Amino acid sequence: MRIAGVSSATLRRWRKPAYMAYDALAMAASLWIALSLRMNGHIPPHMMEGMLSNLPTFILSGLTILWFSGTYNRLWRLASFPDFVRLIESSVFAIAIPVAVMMLSGNGRWMPTSVPFIQALVLVALLAGGRLWQRTLRAEVRNILGARIHARKRSDIAVSQQRALLVGRPEYIENILRHFEMVNAPPYLPVGILDIDGVETHLRLRGVPILGGIDAVKHAVSTLTARNERPTCIILAAGPEEMKGPAKLKLVTAAQTLNLSVLRAPTATEIDKPLDLEVINIADLLDRPQADLDADVVSRAISGQRVLITGAGGSIGRELARQVAGFGPSELILLDCGEYNLYAVEMEVRENYPDIQCRAILCSIRQRQHVMAVFAECTPAFVFHAAALKHVPLVEVNVCSGVQTNVIGTRNVADAARRFGVRAMVQVSTDKAVNPVGVMGATKRLGELYCQALDIEGSGQADSPRFMTVRFGNVLGSSGSLIPLFQRQLDRRVPLTVTHPEITRYFMTVHEAVQLILHSTARAMEFGLKRGRIIVLDMGEPVKIIDIARRMIRLAGLIPERDVPIKIVGLRPGEKLYEELFDEREKQLPSDLPGVLEAEPVPVPVATLQAGFDRLERGIMVHDQDDVRKQLFSLLDQVTRGQDEDIEPVAEEEVRVSNLHVQQLAKSVRPHPDIIRQTQTGM
């Protein structure tokens, strides 16, 4: 390396002479400072004479001792604690020996007894301080030269530096920080530290703040984002006893949720070579590369627009809020019926994107009048409909709730979008809607058909809203899904439960899922997606659940069947052995967007669906679970297979009572002018 035009060879040649010259001056200065301090700044003539006459002895003996102690054979820019201990020992001997010689020869009467002790302290400070100053100066020169080189190269090549959150024990993190300090333009910029033991918090290590323990990942990211220092990756520096088990899996899962990559540092790093980091990602469970779609088209569609997200407090809704906020909408409207989840996502958006206007609305999509009032007040341009009941066994035994949210709630949102001039609405669906055997899949299928029908109905009308449907597989790490279940079981060291040894599912990450939603919207707006089509991410081949369980056990640093057994418990109600991406009656079509599949289902008239939904709603009002289940599958059978027979009606008395109930309810829920203002926490 060259510093200010001087070669490294020249610097090495003059290193020892330069250190010796500095140490000689430090010896002389320490003796003079010690006498001045002892005599309050007024050194008597006989003391000054004694100091000058004995100064060569101090310098020669001191340099000799420092030489033979190996002080000049150490690389002080990489000095460690033992190096400074040896420097202190040498300094003490460098003073003690000439003082002892003077006392034995009777030539030390001019020196007060306390001077050697004061001189020892001063000499240690000068020798150690000079070496630390040289180390700091060298680092500053390297940084300045690196910045100049970076500035010269910027016009030719784009140099990016990722912000990194370091996780591990401080002893090992310090090695990583030292490495970054020694490298010109390092690829990673440390912005925070998480102590694996959770002990050294609210301190700093080499200038980098320690933000908490291993469980504080989300809090640390939120804190750094508020400082405009949001990390893009996590570097795990755990040392030889690398973090294993559920703690490691939790870290990787949390990072996946926050869209952070996880890199593992080697246990020993050679400073002069690039740091070799190994990527760790929960997406490795997929055994396929993640889909990464073009963000520019999304930015052109979302930037400067008013966006509403239903189910904003859920896993998909929350990730939608994060990614949409990153594209700079004019306003972000978060709608959810869960108070705490809504509060949490609103606070995250406000902290991480303070320039985005955001308001949170506590509202259930089941409440038609309230939904209409929200749309009338907010007039969003884009709606992402992620509100749903998705847990298969729960929806199977709570039929009315499932239908009321996934069918009637979807109709409420779609009707509001059509009435109040929304440009596009995206319905989040699932592969369980294909040939459904359970209530959850059937309700999501009817929601798909309704949005498709509205989209086709607007054909030929330039200003008609677009209604798109995106179909997901299982989302890794989403609330109530497979991965959190396996995590809890790993935490308790109980067997991982799998319903069937041959059961398979399509999987995707939450980041992929949200990208699919945003790209379906942007593509429809910019490239004119044909109306009525369903969009599906190409998720590769389905994966066996038992293989996911085994990979999770290995990711936790354990061995399947030896450390953690896997238990087969049997299929649950409403669950299929395998899922499909397309119905046999859907026409699969090529897509212009890489990694995306499209299908054109057989359309169903809006009036047919409306009539069936009305009958379902009447059954829900009297809470007849068995009848609602029967009506649900009869309607689905009629609209998907083109059967002409009427659906068996509800009993006449029940219809009369339910109609009266609906009329009374409609009168009681007429929207008050202040209905929205009371819920707009973002105003």
C-alpha positions as CSV (number, residue, x, y, z in Angstrom):
1,M,0.0,0.0,0.0
2,R,1.1,3.5,-0.7
3,I,0.5,6.4,1.8
4,A,1.0,9.9,0.5
5,G,3.2,8.6,-2.3
6,V,5.5,6.5,0.0
7,S,5.7,2.8,-0.7
8,S,5.1,0.0,1.9
9,A,8.7,-1.2,1.6
10,T,10.0,2.3,2.6
11,L,7.6,2.4,5.5
12,R,8.7,-1.0,6.8
13,R,12.4,0.0,6.5
14,W,11.9,3.1,8.7
15,R,9.4,1.7,11.1
16,K,11.8,0.6,13.9
17,P,14.0,3.7,13.7
18,A,10.9,5.9,13.8
19,Y,9.6,4.0,16.9
20,M,13.0,4.2,18.6
21,A,13.2,8.0,17.9
22,Y,9.8,8.5,19.3
23,D,10.5,6.4,22.4
24,A,13.7,8.4,23.1
25,L,11.8,11.6,23.1
26,A,9.1,10.0,25.3
27,M,11.8,9.0,27.8
28,A,13.2,12.6,28.0
29,A,9.7,14.1,28.1
30,S,8.5,11.8,30.8
31,L,11.4,12.7,33.1
32,W,10.9,16.4,32.6
33,I,7.1,16.2,33.0
34,A,7.5,14.1,36.2
35,L,9.9,16.7,37.7
36,S,7.6,19.6,36.7
37,L,4.6,18.0,38.2
38,R,6.5,17.2,41.4
39,M,7.9,20.7,41.8
40,N,4.6,22.5,40.6
41,G,6.3,23.7,37.4
42,H,9.4,25.3,39.0
43,I,12.4,22.9,38.7
44,P,15.4,24.1,40.8
45,P,18.7,24.5,39.0
46,H,20.4,21.6,40.8
47,M,17.5,19.3,39.7
48,M,17.7,20.5,36.1
49,E,21.4,19.9,36.1
50,G,21.0,16.4,37.5
51,M,18.2,15.6,35.0
52,L,20.4,16.7,32.0
53,S,23.4,14.8,33.1
54,N,21.5,11.5,33.7
55,L,19.2,11.8,30.7
56,P,21.4,9.8,28.3
57,T,21.4,7.0,30.8
58,F,17.6,7.0,31.0
59,I,17.3,7.0,27.1
60,L,20.0,4.3,26.4
61,S,18.8,1.9,29.1
62,G,15.2,2.4,28.2
63,L,15.7,1.8,24.5
64,T,17.8,-1.3,25.3
65,I,15.1,-2.8,27.5
66,L,12.4,-2.0,25.0
67,W,14.5,-3.6,22.3
68,F,15.2,-6.9,24.1
69,S,11.6,-7.1,25.4
70,G,10.4,-7.4,21.7
71,T,8.5,-4.1,21.7
72,Y,9.8,-3.2,18.2
73,N,8.9,-6.6,16.8
74,R,5.2,-6.2,17.3
75,L,2.6,-5.1,14.7
76,W,1.1,-2.2,16.7
77,R,-1.7,-1.5,14.2
78,L,-3.1,-4.9,15.2
79,A,-2.0,-4.7,18.8
80,S,-3.9,-6.8,21.4
81,F,-4.2,-6.5,25.2
82,P,-1.1,-8.7,25.9
83,D,1.0,-6.4,23.7
84,F,0.1,-3.4,25.9
85,V,0.8,-5.4,29.1
86,R,4.3,-6.1,27.8
87,L,4.7,-2.4,27.0
88,I,3.8,-1.4,30.5
89,E,6.2,-4.0,32.0
90,S,9.0,-2.7,29.7
91,S,8.3,0.9,30.7
92,V,8.5,0.2,34.4
93,F,11.9,-1.6,34.0
94,A,13.1,1.2,31.7
95,I,12.8,3.6,34.6
96,A,13.6,1.3,37.6
97,I,17.0,0.2,36.3
98,P,18.6,3.6,35.7
99,V,17.1,4.9,39.0
100,A,18.6,1.9,40.8
101,V,22.0,2.5,39.2
102,M,21.9,6.2,40.2
103,M,21.0,5.4,43.8
104,L,23.7,2.7,44.1
105,S,26.3,5.1,42.7
106,G,25.2,8.0,44.9
107,N,24.3,10.1,41.9
108,G,20.6,10.3,42.6
109,R,20.3,12.8,45.4
110,W,18.9,15.5,43.0
111,M,15.7,13.3,42.3
112,P,12.8,13.4,44.7
113,T,11.6,9.9,45.8
114,S,8.2,10.3,44.1
115,V,9.5,11.3,40.7
116,P,10.2,7.7,39.4
117,F,6.6,6.7,40.1
118,I,5.2,9.8,38.4
119,Q,7.6,9.2,35.5
120,A,6.5,5.6,35.1
121,L,2.8,6.7,34.7
122,V,3.7,9.4,32.2
123,L,6.0,7.1,30.2
124,V,3.3,4.4,29.9
125,A,0.8,7.0,28.7
126,L,3.3,8.5,26.1
127,L,4.4,5.1,24.7
128,A,0.9,3.5,24.6
129,G,-0.8,6.8,23.5
130,G,1.7,7.3,20.7
131,R,1.1,3.8,19.3
132,L,-2.6,4.2,19.5
133,W,-2.4,7.6,17.9
134,Q,-0.3,6.0,15.1
135,R,-2.9,3.3,14.6
136,T,-5.7,5.8,14.5
137,L,-3.9,8.1,12.1
138,R,-3.1,5.2,9.8
139,A,-6.8,4.2,9.8
140,E,-7.8,7.7,9.0
141,V,-5.3,8.0,6.2
142,R,-6.6,4.7,4.7
143,N,-10.2,5.9,5.0
144,I,-9.4,9.2,3.3
145,L,-7.5,7.5,0.5
146,G,-10.2,4.9,0.2
147,A,-12.9,7.6,-0.1
148,R,-10.9,9.3,-2.8
149,I,-10.4,6.1,-4.7
150,H,-14.1,5.3,-4.3
151,A,-15.0,8.8,-5.5
152,R,-12.8,8.3,-8.6
153,K,-14.4,4.9,-9.3
154,R,-18.0,6.0,-8.7
155,S,-18.4,7.2,-12.3
156,D,-17.2,3.9,-13.7
157,I,-18.6,1.3,-11.4
158,A,-21.4,1.3,-8.9
159,V,-20.1,0.4,-5.4
160,S,-22.8,-0.5,-2.9
161,Q,-22.3,-1.0,0.8
162,Q,-24.8,-3.1,2.8
163,R,-25.7,-2.1,6.3
164,A,-25.3,-5.1,8.6
165,L,-26.6,-6.1,12.0
166,L,-24.0,-8.2,13.8
167,V,-25.2,-11.1,16.0
168,G,-23.0,-13.1,18.3
169,R,-20.7,-12.8,21.3
170,P,-18.7,-9.5,21.6
171,E,-15.4,-11.4,21.5
172,Y,-16.1,-12.7,18.0
173,I,-17.9,-9.7,16.7
174,E,-14.8,-7.6,17.6
175,N,-12.8,-9.7,15.0
176,I,-15.4,-8.8,12.3
177,L,-15.3,-5.1,13.2
178,R,-11.5,-5.1,13.1
179,H,-11.6,-6.7,9.7
180,F,-13.9,-4.1,8.3
181,E,-11.7,-1.4,9.7
182,M,-8.7,-2.8,7.8
183,V,-10.4,-3.2,4.5
184,N,-10.7,-0.3,2.0
185,A,-14.4,0.3,1.1
186,P,-15.7,-2.9,3.0
187,P,-18.9,-4.3,1.5
188,Y,-20.7,-4.2,4.8
189,L,-21.2,-1.3,7.2
190,P,-22.0,-2.4,10.8
191,V,-24.8,-0.4,12.2
192,G,-25.8,-2.4,15.3
193,I,-24.9,-5.4,17.4
194,L,-27.1,-8.1,19.2
195,D,-25.3,-9.9,22.0
196,I,-26.1,-13.6,21.9
197,D,-26.0,-13.8,25.7
198,G,-28.1,-10.6,26.2
199,V,-25.7,-9.2,28.8
200,E,-23.8,-6.4,27.2
201,T,-26.6,-4.1,26.2
202,H,-26.8,-0.3,25.8
203,L,-23.0,-0.2,25.3
204,R,-20.7,0.3,22.3
205,L,-18.1,-2.0,20.7
206,R,-15.6,-0.2,18.5
207,G,-18.2,2.6,18.1
208,V,-21.1,0.3,17.1
209,P,-24.1,0.3,19.5
210,I,-25.2,-3.0,21.2
211,L,-29.0,-2.9,20.8
212,G,-30.1,-5.9,22.9
213,G,-30.1,-9.7,23.0
214,I,-31.0,-12.3,20.4
215,D,-34.7,-11.8,20.9
216,A,-34.5,-8.1,20.0
217,V,-34.1,-8.4,16.2
218,K,-37.4,-6.7,15.3
219,H,-36.8,-3.9,17.9
220,A,-33.2,-3.4,16.7
221,V,-34.3,-3.2,13.0
222,S,-37.1,-0.7,13.9
223,T,-34.7,1.4,15.9
224,L,-32.1,1.5,13.2
225,T,-34.8,2.2,10.6
226,A,-35.9,5.2,12.6
227,R,-32.3,6.5,12.3
228,N,-32.3,5.9,8.5
229,E,-29.8,3.1,9.1
230,R,-32.1,0.1,8.3
231,P,-29.9,-3.0,7.8
232,T,-30.1,-5.2,4.7
233,C,-28.5,-8.3,6.3
234,I,-27.6,-10.0,9.5
235,I,-24.0,-11.3,10.1
236,L,-23.8,-14.2,12.6
237,A,-20.5,-14.2,14.4
238,A,-21.0,-16.7,17.1
239,G,-17.5,-18.2,17.4
240,P,-16.5,-21.8,17.6
241,E,-19.6,-22.7,19.7
242,E,-21.9,-21.6,16.8
243,M,-25.5,-20.8,17.8
244,K,-27.6,-23.9,17.2
245,G,-31.0,-25.2,17.9
246,P,-34.3,-23.2,18.0
247,A,-32.4,-19.9,18.7
248,K,-30.7,-20.0,15.3
249,L,-34.0,-21.0,13.6
250,K,-35.8,-18.1,15.3
251,L,-33.2,-15.7,14.1
252,V,-33.4,-16.9,10.5
253,T,-37.2,-16.8,10.6
254,A,-37.3,-13.3,12.0
255,A,-34.8,-12.2,9.4
256,Q,-37.0,-13.7,6.7
257,T,-40.0,-11.8,8.0
258,L,-38.0,-8.6,8.0
259,N,-36.6,-9.3,4.5
260,L,-33.0,-9.5,5.7
261,S,-30.5,-12.0,4.5
262,V,-28.5,-13.9,7.1
263,L,-24.7,-14.5,6.6
264,R,-22.5,-16.7,8.8
265,A,-19.0,-15.5,9.4
266,P,-16.1,-18.0,9.7
267,T,-14.8,-18.7,13.1
268,A,-11.3,-17.3,12.2
269,T,-10.8,-14.6,9.6
270,E,-7.6,-13.7,7.8
271,I,-7.6,-9.9,8.0
272,D,-5.9,-9.2,4.7
273,K,-8.3,-11.3,2.6
274,P,-12.0,-10.7,1.8
275,L,-14.4,-11.9,4.5
276,D,-16.0,-15.2,3.3
277,L,-19.6,-15.1,4.5
278,E,-22.0,-18.1,4.0
279,V,-25.6,-17.3,3.4
280,I,-28.2,-18.8,5.7
281,N,-31.9,-18.4,4.8
282,I,-35.1,-20.0,5.8
283,A,-35.9,-20.0,2.1
284,D,-33.4,-22.9,1.9
285,L,-36.4,-25.0,3.0
286,L,-37.9,-24.5,-0.4
287,D,-35.0,-26.2,-2.2
288,R,-35.4,-23.7,-5.1
289,P,-34.2,-20.2,-5.8
290,Q,-36.6,-17.4,-4.7
291,A,-38.5,-15.5,-7.4
292,D,-37.3,-11.9,-7.7
293,L,-39.5,-9.8,-9.9
294,D,-38.8,-6.3,-11.4
295,A,-39.5,-3.5,-8.9
296,D,-39.5,-0.7,-11.5
297,V,-42.9,-1.5,-12.9
298,V,-44.4,-1.6,-9.4
299,S,-42.9,1.8,-8.5
300,R,-44.4,3.3,-11.6
301,A,-47.9,2.0,-10.6
302,I,-47.8,2.7,-6.8
303,S,-45.8,5.9,-6.4
304,G,-47.9,8.9,-5.5
305,Q,-51.1,6.8,-5.3
306,R,-53.5,6.3,-2.3
307,V,-53.4,2.6,-1.3
308,L,-55.7,0.6,1.1
309,I,-54.7,-2.7,2.6
310,T,-57.3,-4.9,4.3
311,G,-56.1,-7.4,6.8
312,A,-53.1,-5.1,7.3
313,G,-52.2,-6.6,10.7
314,G,-51.7,-10.1,9.3
315,S,-48.5,-11.7,7.9
316,I,-49.3,-10.8,4.3
317,G,-50.9,-7.5,5.1
318,R,-47.9,-6.4,7.2
319,E,-45.4,-7.3,4.5
320,L,-47.6,-5.5,2.0
321,A,-47.5,-2.4,4.1
322,R,-43.7,-2.5,4.3
323,Q,-43.2,-3.0,0.6
324,V,-45.9,-0.6,-0.5
325,A,-44.5,2.1,1.8
326,G,-41.1,1.7,0.2
327,F,-42.6,2.7,-3.2
328,G,-43.7,6.1,-1.9
329,P,-47.6,6.1,-2.1
330,S,-49.3,9.4,-1.4
331,E,-51.2,7.8,1.5
332,L,-51.3,4.3,3.0
333,I,-54.6,3.2,4.6
334,L,-54.4,0.2,6.9
335,L,-57.6,-1.6,7.7
336,D,-58.0,-4.5,10.2
337,C,-60.4,-5.7,12.8
338,G,-57.7,-6.6,15.3
339,E,-56.8,-3.7,17.5
340,Y,-53.3,-4.7,18.6
341,N,-52.2,-6.0,15.1
342,L,-53.4,-2.8,13.5
343,Y,-51.6,-0.7,16.1
344,A,-48.4,-2.7,15.6
345,V,-48.3,-2.3,11.8
346,E,-49.2,1.4,12.0
347,M,-46.4,2.1,14.4
348,E,-43.9,0.2,12.3
349,V,-44.9,2.1,9.2
350,R,-44.7,5.5,11.0
351,E,-41.3,4.7,12.5
352,N,-39.8,3.3,9.4
353,Y,-41.4,5.6,6.8
354,P,-42.1,8.9,8.6
355,D,-42.6,10.8,5.4
356,I,-45.5,8.5,4.3
357,Q,-49.0,9.7,5.3
358,C,-50.6,6.7,7.1
359,R,-53.9,6.1,8.8
360,A,-55.2,3.1,10.6
361,I,-58.9,2.2,10.5
362,L,-60.4,-0.4,12.9
363,C,-63.0,-2.1,10.8
364,S,-64.2,-5.6,9.9
365,I,-64.8,-6.3,6.3
366,R,-68.0,-8.1,7.4
367,Q,-69.5,-4.7,8.2
368,R,-70.8,-3.6,4.8
369,Q,-71.9,-0.1,5.7
370,H,-68.7,0.6,7.5
371,V,-66.6,-0.6,4.6
372,M,-68.6,1.6,2.2
373,A,-68.1,4.6,4.5
374,V,-64.4,3.9,4.6
375,F,-64.1,3.8,0.8
376,A,-66.3,6.9,0.4
377,E,-64.0,8.8,2.8
378,C,-60.6,7.5,1.6
379,T,-61.2,7.0,-2.1
380,P,-58.2,4.7,-2.6
381,A,-56.7,4.1,-6.0
382,F,-55.5,0.6,-5.2
383,V,-56.9,-2.0,-2.8
384,F,-55.0,-5.1,-1.6
385,H,-57.5,-7.4,-0.1
386,A,-55.6,-9.7,2.3
387,A,-58.2,-10.0,5.1
388,A,-59.3,-13.6,5.4
389,L,-59.8,-16.6,7.8
390,K,-57.2,-19.1,6.6
391,H,-56.7,-21.8,9.2
392,V,-58.2,-24.9,7.6
393,P,-59.3,-26.8,10.8
394,L,-60.7,-23.7,12.5
395,V,-62.7,-22.6,9.5
396,E,-64.0,-26.2,9.0
397,V,-65.8,-26.1,12.4
398,N,-66.7,-22.3,12.2
399,V,-68.5,-22.4,8.9
400,C,-70.6,-19.2,9.4
401,S,-67.5,-17.2,10.4
402,G,-65.5,-18.5,7.4
403,V,-68.3,-17.7,4.9
404,Q,-69.0,-14.3,6.4
405,T,-65.4,-13.2,6.2
406,N,-64.1,-14.9,3.1
407,V,-67.2,-14.7,0.9
408,I,-69.5,-11.9,2.2
409,G,-66.5,-9.8,3.4
410,T,-64.8,-10.1,0.0
411,R,-68.0,-9.1,-1.7
412,N,-68.3,-6.0,0.5
413,V,-64.8,-4.9,-0.3
414,A,-65.2,-5.6,-4.1
415,D,-68.5,-3.8,-4.2
416,A,-67.0,-0.8,-2.4
417,A,-64.1,-0.8,-4.9
418,R,-66.5,-0.8,-7.8
419,R,-68.8,1.9,-6.4
420,F,-66.1,4.4,-5.4
421,G,-63.8,4.3,-8.5
422,V,-60.9,2.2,-7.3
423,R,-58.4,1.7,-10.2
424,A,-57.5,-1.9,-9.2
425,M,-58.3,-4.4,-6.4
426,V,-56.2,-7.5,-5.8
427,Q,-57.8,-10.5,-4.1
428,V,-55.3,-12.7,-2.2
429,S,-56.3,-16.3,-2.7
430,T,-54.8,-19.8,-2.1
431,D,-54.1,-23.0,-3.9
432,K,-56.6,-24.6,-1.5
433,A,-59.3,-22.9,-3.6
434,V,-58.6,-25.4,-6.5
435,N,-61.0,-28.4,-6.3
436,P,-61.7,-27.6,-2.6
437,V,-62.7,-30.3,-0.1
438,G,-62.9,-28.0,2.9
439,V,-64.8,-24.9,3.9
440,M,-61.8,-22.6,3.8
441,G,-60.9,-23.6,0.2
442,A,-64.5,-23.3,-0.9
443,T,-65.0,-19.8,0.5
444,K,-61.8,-18.6,-1.2
445,R,-62.9,-20.1,-4.5
446,L,-66.1,-18.2,-4.4
447,G,-64.2,-15.0,-3.6
448,E,-62.0,-15.7,-6.7
449,L,-65.1,-16.2,-8.9
450,Y,-66.7,-13.0,-7.7
451,C,-63.7,-10.8,-8.4
452,Q,-63.3,-12.5,-11.8
453,A,-66.9,-11.8,-12.6
454,L,-66.6,-8.1,-11.7
455,D,-63.4,-7.8,-13.7
456,I,-65.1,-9.3,-16.8
457,E,-68.2,-7.2,-16.3
458,G,-66.1,-4.1,-16.8
459,S,-64.8,-5.2,-20.2
460,G,-65.1,-2.4,-22.8
461,Q,-65.3,0.3,-20.2
462,A,-62.1,2.4,-20.0
463,D,-62.6,3.6,-16.4
464,S,-63.9,0.3,-15.0
465,P,-61.9,-1.0,-12.0
466,R,-59.6,-4.0,-12.4
467,F,-60.2,-7.0,-10.2
468,M,-57.3,-9.4,-10.1
469,T,-56.8,-12.6,-8.2
470,V,-53.4,-14.0,-7.1
471,R,-53.2,-17.6,-5.9
472,F,-50.6,-18.6,-3.3
473,G,-49.2,-21.7,-1.9
474,N,-48.3,-22.0,1.8
475,V,-46.3,-18.9,3.0
476,L,-43.2,-19.8,5.0
477,G,-43.3,-18.2,8.5
478,S,-46.8,-16.7,8.3
479,S,-48.8,-16.6,11.5
480,G,-50.6,-19.9,12.2
481,S,-48.7,-21.7,9.4
482,L,-46.4,-24.7,9.4
483,I,-43.1,-23.1,10.2
484,P,-44.2,-21.4,13.5
485,L,-45.7,-24.7,14.6
486,F,-42.5,-26.6,14.0
487,Q,-40.6,-23.8,15.8
488,R,-42.7,-24.2,18.9
489,Q,-42.3,-27.9,18.9
490,L,-38.5,-27.5,18.4
491,D,-38.4,-25.1,21.4
492,R,-40.1,-27.7,23.6
493,R,-38.0,-30.5,22.1
494,V,-41.2,-32.5,21.4
495,P,-41.8,-34.5,18.2
496,L,-42.6,-32.5,15.0
497,T,-46.1,-33.5,13.9
498,V,-46.8,-34.3,10.3
499,T,-50.3,-35.3,9.2
500,H,-49.2,-37.8,6.5
501,P,-45.8,-39.1,5.2
502,E,-46.8,-38.4,1.6
503,I,-48.6,-35.0,2.1
504,T,-47.1,-32.3,-0.2
505,R,-47.6,-28.5,-0.4
506,Y,-46.5,-25.6,-2.6
507,F,-44.4,-23.2,-0.6
508,M,-43.3,-19.6,-1.1
509,T,-41.7,-16.9,1.1
510,V,-43.7,-13.9,2.4
511,H,-41.5,-11.7,0.3
512,E,-42.3,-13.7,-2.9
513,A,-46.0,-13.6,-2.0
514,V,-46.2,-9.8,-1.7
515,Q,-44.1,-9.3,-4.8
516,L,-46.7,-11.4,-6.7
517,I,-49.5,-9.2,-5.4
518,L,-47.7,-6.0,-6.4
519,H,-46.6,-7.2,-9.8
520,S,-50.1,-8.4,-10.7
521,T,-51.4,-4.9,-10.0
522,A,-48.6,-3.1,-11.8
523,R,-48.8,-5.5,-14.8
524,A,-52.5,-5.1,-15.2
525,M,-52.2,-1.3,-15.1
526,E,-49.2,-1.0,-17.5
527,F,-49.4,-3.9,-19.8
528,G,-53.1,-4.5,-20.0
529,L,-53.6,-7.9,-18.5
530,K,-56.6,-9.6,-20.0
531,R,-59.7,-9.4,-17.8
532,G,-60.8,-12.4,-15.7
533,R,-57.4,-14.1,-15.4
534,I,-55.9,-15.6,-12.3
535,I,-52.2,-15.1,-11.6
536,V,-50.1,-17.8,-9.9
537,L,-46.5,-17.7,-8.9
538,D,-44.4,-20.5,-10.3
539,M,-43.4,-22.2,-7.1
540,G,-41.6,-25.2,-8.7
541,E,-42.4,-28.7,-7.6
542,P,-44.5,-29.3,-4.4
543,V,-42.5,-30.2,-1.3
544,K,-43.2,-33.0,1.1
545,I,-44.1,-31.6,4.6
546,I,-41.9,-34.4,6.1
547,D,-39.0,-33.0,4.1
548,I,-39.6,-29.5,5.4
549,A,-39.6,-30.9,9.0
550,R,-36.3,-32.7,8.4
551,R,-34.7,-29.5,6.9
552,M,-35.9,-27.4,9.8
553,I,-34.4,-29.8,12.3
554,R,-31.1,-29.7,10.4
555,L,-31.2,-25.9,10.1
556,A,-31.5,-25.9,13.9
557,G,-28.2,-27.8,14.0
558,L,-29.9,-31.1,15.1
559,I,-30.3,-34.5,13.5
560,P,-33.8,-35.8,12.5
561,E,-35.1,-38.9,14.3
562,R,-32.1,-38.9,16.6
563,D,-32.4,-35.5,18.4
564,V,-35.9,-34.7,17.3
565,P,-38.4,-37.4,16.2
566,I,-41.2,-36.8,13.6
567,K,-44.7,-38.1,14.4
568,I,-47.4,-38.9,11.9
569,V,-50.8,-37.7,13.2
570,G,-53.2,-38.2,10.3
571,L,-55.0,-35.7,8.0
572,R,-57.1,-33.0,9.6
573,P,-60.7,-32.1,8.6
574,G,-60.9,-30.3,5.3
575,E,-57.3,-31.1,4.4
576,K,-56.1,-32.7,1.1
577,L,-53.1,-34.9,0.6
578,Y,-51.8,-32.6,-2.1
579,E,-52.7,-29.2,-3.5
580,E,-53.1,-28.0,-7.1
581,L,-52.4,-24.7,-8.8
582,F,-55.1,-24.9,-11.4
583,D,-58.6,-26.3,-11.8
584,E,-59.1,-28.8,-14.6
585,R,-61.6,-26.4,-16.2
586,E,-59.1,-23.5,-16.1
587,K,-57.2,-22.8,-19.3
588,Q,-53.5,-22.3,-18.5
589,L,-51.8,-19.5,-20.5
590,P,-48.3,-18.3,-21.0
591,S,-47.3,-15.1,-19.1
592,D,-45.0,-12.3,-20.2
593,L,-43.7,-12.0,-16.6
594,P,-40.9,-14.5,-15.8
595,G,-41.8,-16.8,-12.9
596,V,-45.5,-16.2,-13.1
597,L,-48.3,-18.4,-14.5
598,E,-51.7,-17.4,-15.7
599,A,-55.1,-19.1,-16.0
600,E,-58.4,-18.2,-17.6
601,P,-61.3,-19.8,-15.7
602,V,-64.8,-20.4,-17.0
603,P,-66.6,-17.1,-16.1
604,V,-69.7,-17.0,-13.9
605,P,-72.3,-14.2,-14.1
606,V,-72.3,-11.7,-11.3
607,A,-76.0,-12.1,-10.8
608,T,-75.7,-15.8,-10.2
609,L,-73.1,-15.3,-7.5
610,Q,-75.0,-12.4,-5.9
611,A,-78.1,-14.6,-5.6
612,G,-76.1,-17.4,-4.0
613,F,-74.3,-15.0,-1.7
614,D,-77.7,-13.6,-0.5
615,R,-78.8,-17.1,0.4
616,L,-75.6,-17.8,2.3
617,E,-76.0,-14.5,4.1
618,R,-79.5,-15.4,5.2
619,G,-78.3,-18.7,6.6
620,I,-75.5,-16.9,8.4
621,M,-78.0,-14.6,10.1
622,V,-79.8,-17.5,11.7
623,H,-76.4,-19.2,12.3
624,D,-77.3,-22.6,10.8
625,Q,-73.9,-24.0,10.3
626,D,-75.0,-27.2,8.6
627,D,-77.3,-25.4,6.2
628,V,-74.6,-22.8,5.4
629,R,-72.1,-25.6,4.7
630,K,-74.6,-27.3,2.4
631,Q,-75.5,-24.0,0.6
632,L,-71.8,-23.3,0.2
633,F,-70.9,-26.5,-1.6
634,S,-74.1,-26.5,-3.6
635,L,-73.4,-23.0,-4.9
636,L,-69.8,-23.9,-5.7
637,D,-71.0,-27.0,-7.5
638,Q,-73.5,-25.1,-9.5
639,V,-71.2,-22.3,-10.6
640,T,-68.2,-24.4,-11.4
641,R,-69.9,-27.3,-13.1
642,G,-72.7,-25.4,-14.8
643,Q,-75.5,-27.3,-13.1
644,D,-79.0,-25.8,-13.7
645,E,-80.8,-27.1,-10.7
646,D,-81.6,-24.6,-8.0
647,I,-79.9,-24.7,-4.7
648,E,-82.1,-26.1,-2.0
649,P,-83.6,-23.2,-0.2
650,V,-83.6,-22.5,3.4
651,A,-86.9,-23.2,5.3
652,E,-89.6,-20.6,4.6
653,E,-89.9,-19.6,8.3
654,E,-86.1,-19.2,8.5
655,V,-86.1,-17.0,5.4
656,R,-88.9,-14.8,6.8
657,V,-87.1,-14.4,10.2
658,S,-83.7,-13.8,8.6
659,N,-85.1,-11.2,6.1
660,L,-86.7,-9.3,9.0
661,H,-83.4,-9.5,10.9
662,V,-81.5,-8.2,7.9
663,Q,-83.9,-5.3,7.4
664,Q,-83.7,-4.3,11.1
665,L,-79.9,-4.6,11.0
666,A,-79.6,-2.4,7.9
667,K,-81.6,0.3,9.6
668,S,-79.4,0.2,12.7
669,V,-76.1,0.5,10.8
670,R,-76.8,3.5,8.6
671,P,-73.4,5.3,8.6
672,H,-73.1,8.5,10.7
673,P,-71.1,11.3,9.1
674,D,-68.5,11.0,11.8
675,I,-68.1,7.2,11.5
676,I,-64.8,7.4,9.8
677,R,-63.3,10.3,11.6
678,Q,-63.6,8.4,14.9
679,T,-61.4,5.6,13.5
680,Q,-58.8,7.6,11.6
681,T,-55.9,7.4,14.0
682,G,-53.6,8.7,11.4
683,M,-55.3,12.1,11.0
